[in-house]
Amino acid sequence: MKTLTLTTLLLAASASAVHAGKPSLAEPSLCPTRPEIAFVSGGDIWTVPAKGGEAQLLVSNPATESRPMWSPDGTKLAFVSTRTGGGDIYVLTVASGQVKRVTFDDGAEMLDNWSRDGKWLYFHANKSVQLADVYRVSAEGGTPMEVVADQMMTEFHAAPSPDGQSVAFAARGIGYNQWWRHGHSHLDESEIWLWKEGAAAPFTKLVEMGARNEWPMWSADGKSLYYVSDRGGAENLWAWQGGATKPVTKFKDGRVLWASIGYDGKTIVFERDFGIWQCDTKSGQAAQVPITLRGTPSGTGFSRQPLASFGGLALSPDGKKIAVTAHGEIWAAPTKDGGEAIRVTTSPAAESGVVWAPDSKRIAYLSDRSGHSNLYLYDFSTRTEKQLTKADLNDVGPKFSPDGKQIAFVRDRKELRLCTLESGQEQVLASGSITGPISWSGDGQWIAFSPAGEKSFRNISVVPAAGGAAKPLSFLANVSTFDALWSPDGKFLLFSTTQRTENTQIGRVELVPKAPKFREDEFRDLFKEEAKKPEGPKPDAAKPPAAGAKPEVAKPEEKKKTPVEITFEGIRQRLSLLPVGLDAQASAISPDGKWLLVEAEVAGQGNLYLWPLDELAREAPVAKQLTSTPAPKGNPQWASDSKTVWYTEGGRVMSINIDSRQTKPLALTAEMDVDFDNEKVQVFRQAWGVMRDIFYDDKFHGTDWNAVKTRFEPQIEGAQTSDEMRRLISLMLGELNASHSGISAPGRPAPGPVGKLGLRFDRAAYEKNGQLKVSEVITLGPADVMKIKAGDVVAAIDGTAVDGHVNVDDLLRGTVNKRVELKVSNGTETREVVVRPITTAAEGLLRYRQWVEGRRAYVEKVSGGKLGYVHMRDMGDESLRQLYIDLDTENQTKQGVVIDIRNNNGGFVNAYALDVFARRPYLRMEQRGMPQGPARSILGQRALELPTILVTNQFSLSDAEDFTEGYRTLKLGKVVGEPTAGWIIYTGGAQLLDGSLLRTPGTKIFDHEGKVMELNPRPVDIAVTRPVGETYTDKDTQLDTAVRELLSEIKK
């Protein structure tokens, strides 16, 4: 820890940094009883006079504290803290310093507001559904209850009115989740709505779509609302009164975030330009509050950390040493007994991609310490490091030549290069789109790699190491081909190949026409005479060594490398696919050439398998499972004895004997000093650099990416915790205004899961008399299975009576899949019911399926039984399989089917789902005495062959938009509902130095006319906007229109 005295306006230069670190101040709240602002900085909560000045620490904890909000009487402060998990709500009593936990769910809650009487805390959260809903909980403790929870809609930023009769809230869009995104996006557009309990029409729209409209705030008299909007361009404070809206502030650029109004309605405070601002609501004048931090924050600082997770395993050729990576550094250890690892690198940057030289004395690796990934060499004999490449481009995938004199690598994903170690000279061997590992032939004459060709198909090519034209070895129409493996005898080459949603297969290319092998030859070889070895000098003829001379040591005889010959003529016909029968990826061929090491996933578990390569084996080849543990495996490789396989599992280094299948963990330990002040800057620069090199648009959506780095770096240097650093990086990423972006923390120990009963409760009954009266039972949930009904009252859980001050989530912590006893009353009798609670995710899935069945019944009803219905939750494998299930015999017998992809959050199977609806009938088949049927289905192909109509909404995003584009382009039917999200880039991920995961939106998507789809929602043919609150009615206006339109099409 260190004491800070920093001002947001003027800071002294730091001796250890290029820029002076600046504190970031965020999420302010005005105290109603004294001129004081609470705000967040460094993950702690501070207070400062409203006019500015020195801020004092109020709440400090190693966890991250956020969203402070004063109670109406100023005696308490509610806030969110990660001290017990993903984010729970706590209340501080200022006078005593007592902190009380209010929420206990295993998900995250985001605090919105206090009620004006100080009794209730309003918040929004995703509880067992995909989208946020509004809840409230007693400030004294109790069970949170739904306030506004439209299952098809987001509701967030709730603001109860001064009279307590209404709640204003933002609806639609996901601005609550990606508030850090700067710029206009259809998916972030939202409305401001008013909910009035007990009214005949409880939902009233106040502010229209077309902009981000968030953080509604009431005036003191309850006649006006203030809110933040980017309508017209920049974010500003706006006012609503009597149906009219107008801007309050007139900023031309920058952000207005986390606005909060004083209870007297005179002043709004908000976050802007990393500082706290306040605005006079009457004049619209806004100014920054000058703040100096004085105190000792709980920041991360300097620590010595034990390292428990290792990756990037590389086994030396002599089998005596390993090199691994941990926390961005390279470590080495003996394979015999492990022990304390030797730290090889000590740079502040991240190192990776370590490979051993053939002499087992040197390693090559990558480091981004210069701002780009360059190649380095470390010699263990001399303990020296040498930088080999210095380009302002990224080098990846280094591989030593068999003689150890050269290293091949890929630069900028465009060039295959060769570096000669003695001279340092580089040579370009091949150009194009090159990704994936490269591989040397055993004789060092060829290098195999996988360039992209026409239509982005990737195949294996080889290029002479001495220079010359590259030539293809495979010709598959697959977009993913990688991991070329040369056989030890140089006769064939194996590789992995796949399409995205298909099982990976292993291809084999015979490099020369394959000569037959005969088992009979094995017997004949027994009678061949061994070749006589030349006799050496006889002992009595040997001359004695001269006096003082060292005896000569016999040098081991070098094995001659078999020259690799490749006959390119007819090589396309010499490809075969190994019948492994698994979703298998080729990893390595054993040195003796008898086994192929394979990685495969079965039932969600990744394990290692062996595939026999012996062509003279009497039995047909079958994959032999080597490992059988659930943790993921990484970096599998053979020891030189062809009997042992090394790999990593769950961060541990492991070895296994292939005969006995006995595993042996290597006892490896390491620890290092981590200086957060240095590391946070490296993580920031790494994140910025990754986006510089990978972001799909080289114009960065019109953003000056270099200027963004300059603006954010001083703030990063002022960050006190990893969470604050990631918050700032999120804001930096937000400047790109792109989808599929973001940064997340490395895995943390999850809080104990809260068991779910599959019940929803009546809020009025609970808040009035403390009764948990069941309002809904989720089909097939724990309570439904045990015959609990709507109207029943849960009086006790495991012997603890439930009342208005007991939090059910607290009682159900740690009860997933365990026996829980409920006392249930139906008004006439009380009974004991034993249930087995499920996870939040499981309850969410059951609730979703209940909703699907409800929509299906609705379509059945309004169509008069003529139409079927299917819904896809996302575009993942599991949802595709569910689609096949839902297109059941009942749906197949309808006149048409409504396809619903509302709230579908994407994936990658759109083409496969489209095929089901696009295939047209061309044959019918009939076996004597059997029913006639469509040929496609009888022959095993999924095909609906019925008229359809598609329903979309604002939350149909990513691959759901690909599906929509395909549906319209192929003219499969009309699209009804709302335009899609305009949120479509294909993305990947990059792990940063501290373990944070950065999303990498790198692939641009075009529609059939060649127009970029990102930020451009897919239109509809018939626009139908679903009103907020429709879940509470028996209507679905979008399905009504879809049914009506499809029936009219069928009649034509």
DATAJO-V905004 format. One record per backbone hydrogen bond with DSSP energy under -1.0 kcal/mol. CO is the residue of the C=O (numbers start at 1). NH is the residue of the N-H. Records with the same first field share a line. If there is no record, write none. Layout:
BEGIN
CO = NH, NH
END
This chain:
BEGIN
4 = 295
6 = 293
26 = 40
29 = 38
34 = 36
35 = 50
36 = 31
37 = 48
38 = 29
39 = 46
40 = 26
41 = 44
43 = 65
44 = 41
45 = 58, 59
46 = 39
47 = 56
48 = 37
49 = 52
53 = 292
55 = 294
56 = 47
59 = 45
64 = 82
66 = 80
69 = 78
71 = 74
75 = 94
76 = 71
77 = 92
78 = 69
79 = 90
80 = 66
81 = 88
82 = 85
87 = 109
88 = 81
89 = 102, 103
90 = 79
91 = 100
92 = 77
93 = 97
98 = 93
100 = 91
110 = 124
113 = 122
115 = 118
119 = 139
120 = 115
121 = 137
122 = 112, 113
123 = 135
124 = 110
125 = 133
132 = 155
133 = 125
134 = 147, 148
135 = 123
136 = 145
137 = 121
138 = 141
145 = 136
148 = 134
150 = 153
154 = 172
156 = 170
159 = 168
161 = 164
166 = 161
167 = 195
168 = 159
169 = 193
170 = 156
171 = 191
174 = 177, 178
178 = 181
185 = 188
186 = 189
187 = 174
191 = 171
192 = 206, 207
193 = 169
194 = 204
195 = 167
196 = 199
202 = 196
204 = 194
207 = 192
211 = 190
212 = 230
214 = 228
217 = 226
219 = 222
224 = 219
225 = 240
226 = 217
227 = 238
228 = 214
229 = 236
230 = 233
236 = 229
237 = 248, 249
238 = 227
239 = 246
240 = 225
241 = 244
244 = 241
246 = 239
257 = 271
260 = 269
262 = 265
266 = 281
267 = 262
268 = 279
269 = 260
270 = 277
271 = 257
272 = 275
274 = 25
275 = 272
276 = 289
277 = 270
278 = 287
279 = 268
280 = 284
285 = 280
287 = 278
290 = 53
291 = 8
292 = 55
293 = 6
295 = 4
301 = 676
303 = 674
305 = 672
311 = 325
314 = 323
316 = 319
320 = 335
321 = 316
322 = 333
323 = 314
324 = 331
325 = 311
326 = 329
328 = 351
329 = 326
330 = 344, 345
331 = 324
332 = 342
333 = 322
334 = 338
339 = 669
342 = 332
350 = 368
352 = 366
355 = 364
357 = 360
361 = 380
362 = 357
363 = 378
364 = 355
365 = 376
366 = 352
367 = 374
368 = 371
373 = 395
374 = 367
375 = 388, 389
376 = 365
377 = 386
378 = 363
379 = 383, 384
384 = 379
386 = 377
394 = 412
396 = 410
399 = 408
401 = 404
405 = 421
406 = 401
407 = 419
408 = 399
409 = 417
410 = 396
411 = 414, 415
413 = 434
414 = 432
415 = 411
416 = 429, 430
417 = 409
418 = 427
419 = 407
420 = 424
425 = 420
427 = 418
430 = 416
433 = 452
439 = 448
441 = 444
445 = 465
446 = 441
447 = 463
448 = 439
449 = 461
450 = 435
451 = 459
453 = 456
454 = 457
457 = 453
460 = 473, 474
461 = 449
462 = 471
463 = 447
464 = 467
471 = 462
476 = 478
478 = 458
480 = 498
482 = 496
485 = 494
487 = 490
491 = 511
492 = 487
493 = 509
494 = 485
495 = 507
496 = 482
497 = 505
498 = 480
499 = 502
504 = 584
505 = 497
506 = 578
507 = 495
508 = 576
509 = 493
511 = 567
519 = 522
520 = 524
521 = 525
523 = 526
524 = 527
538 = 541
546 = 549
568 = 571
571 = 574
574 = 510
576 = 508
578 = 580
582 = 584
585 = 599
588 = 597
590 = 593
594 = 613
595 = 590
596 = 611
597 = 587, 588
598 = 609
599 = 585
600 = 607
602 = 605
605 = 602
607 = 600
608 = 626, 627
609 = 598
610 = 624
611 = 596
614 = 617
624 = 610
632 = 650
634 = 648
637 = 646
639 = 642
643 = 658
644 = 639
645 = 656
646 = 637
647 = 654
648 = 634
649 = 652
651 = 310
652 = 649
653 = 666
654 = 647
655 = 664
656 = 645
657 = 661
662 = 657
664 = 655
666 = 668
667 = 339
669 = 341
670 = 307
672 = 305
674 = 303
675 = 678, 679
676 = 680
678 = 682
679 = 683
680 = 684
681 = 685
682 = 686
683 = 687
684 = 688
685 = 689
686 = 690
687 = 691
688 = 692
689 = 693
690 = 694
691 = 695
697 = 700
699 = 702
700 = 703
703 = 705
704 = 708
705 = 709
706 = 710
707 = 711
708 = 712
709 = 713
712 = 716
713 = 717
714 = 22
716 = 719
720 = 300
721 = 725
722 = 726
723 = 727
724 = 728
725 = 729
726 = 730
727 = 731
728 = 732
729 = 733
730 = 734
732 = 735
733 = 736
734 = 182, 737
742 = 999
744 = 997
753 = 814
756 = 838
757 = 783
758 = 778
760 = 775, 776
762 = 766
763 = 767
764 = 768
765 = 769, 771
766 = 770
771 = 773
772 = 794
773 = 762
774 = 791
776 = 760
778 = 781
781 = 785
782 = 786
783 = 788
784 = 787
789 = 792
792 = 774
793 = 825
795 = 802
796 = 823
797 = 800
800 = 797
803 = 806
807 = 811
808 = 812
810 = 813
812 = 755, 815
815 = 818
820 = 835
821 = 798
822 = 833
823 = 795, 796
824 = 831
825 = 793
829 = 826
831 = 824
833 = 822
835 = 820
837 = 817
838 = 756
839 = 843
840 = 844
841 = 845
842 = 846
843 = 847
844 = 848
845 = 849
846 = 850
847 = 851
848 = 852
849 = 853
850 = 854
851 = 855
852 = 856
853 = 857
854 = 858
855 = 859
856 = 860
857 = 861
858 = 862
859 = 863
860 = 865
861 = 864
866 = 895
868 = 898
870 = 900
873 = 905
875 = 908, 909
876 = 880
877 = 881
878 = 882
879 = 883
880 = 884
881 = 885
882 = 886
883 = 887
886 = 888
888 = 892
891 = 894
896 = 868
897 = 949
898 = 870
899 = 951
900 = 872
901 = 904
904 = 957
906 = 875
909 = 913
910 = 914
911 = 915
912 = 916
914 = 918
915 = 919
916 = 944
923 = 935
925 = 933
927 = 930
933 = 925
934 = 938
935 = 939
936 = 941
937 = 940
947 = 897
949 = 899
950 = 976
951 = 901
952 = 978
953 = 956
955 = 957
956 = 981
957 = 960
958 = 961, 962
959 = 963
960 = 964
961 = 965
962 = 966
963 = 967
964 = 968
965 = 969
966 = 970
967 = 972
968 = 971
974 = 950
975 = 1021, 1022
976 = 952
977 = 1024
982 = 1015
986 = 1002, 1003
988 = 1000
990 = 998
992 = 995
996 = 992
997 = 744
998 = 990
1000 = 988, 1002
1001 = 696
1003 = 986
1005 = 1013
1007 = 1010
1011 = 1007
1013 = 1016
1018 = 980
1022 = 977
1027 = 1030
1029 = 1032
1030 = 1033
1036 = 1040
1037 = 1041
1038 = 1042
1039 = 1043
1040 = 1044
1041 = 1045
1042 = 1046
1043 = 1047
1044 = 1048
1045 = 1049
1046 = 1050
1047 = 1051
END
